[in-house]
Amino acid sequence: MPIDRPDDHRTIRGPIMKDSGSIHKNVQDMCDCYATTDPLKEMSTIKDEPDARSAALKWAALAALHGVGSNAEQITISRSEDGRITVSAEYRPAELPSPGKDVGHEIFETFRQMTHIEADKGKTALALGIRDSSIDLEVKVKKKNGREKIKIAFPKR
């Protein structure tokens, strides 16, 4: 499945969702691509992307960039029993744009594959390279009674 890189129009080819190593690399590549954009603005249009899988990778990159750029403590994406997706950030009491149901589903799959958390509850560190530096995120996954949450915690500056 190809992913277009808006900065240079190259295409990354290969089975993105099969190999967790390539998912991580693709998210890092997208961090580089979108580092100079307004992540919140880009996130607001993600639900209209035609390919939910590549949109999920893009969303993960944009969430990381937004969290770092806005000094967020954490970003949480939640899925209710009926599939409704909500996103919030802890630094302020505002809801971030929802990626929509299809992309939201793929975001949960993407984070589970990147972190290798298969149980209903777990947490792990996730190192993410952004341009010429790196950030260590803490990813927590929790699933209970048909609801699911992923919390992305950012380090204190």
NORQUIQUI-V716964 format. One record per run of one state. SS is the DSSP state (2 for helix, 1 for strand, 0 for the rest). FROM is the first residue (numbers start at 1). TO is the last residue. If there is no record, write none. Layout:
# NORQUIQUI-V716964
ss=SS from=FROM to=TO
ss=SS from=FROM to=TO
This chain:
# NORQUIQUI-V716964
ss=0 from=1 to=2
ss=1 from=3 to=4
ss=0 from=5 to=10
ss=1 from=11 to=12
ss=0 from=13 to=19
ss=2 from=20 to=34
ss=0 from=35 to=38
ss=2 from=39 to=43
ss=0 from=44 to=45
ss=2 from=46 to=48
ss=0 from=49 to=51
ss=2 from=52 to=69
ss=0 from=70 to=73
ss=1 from=74 to=79
ss=0 from=80 to=84
ss=1 from=85 to=89
ss=0 from=90 to=94
ss=1 from=95 to=96
ss=0 from=97 to=100
ss=2 from=101 to=115
ss=0 from=116 to=120
ss=1 from=121 to=130
ss=0 from=131 to=132
ss=1 from=133 to=144
ss=0 from=145 to=146
ss=1 from=147 to=153
ss=0 from=154 to=157
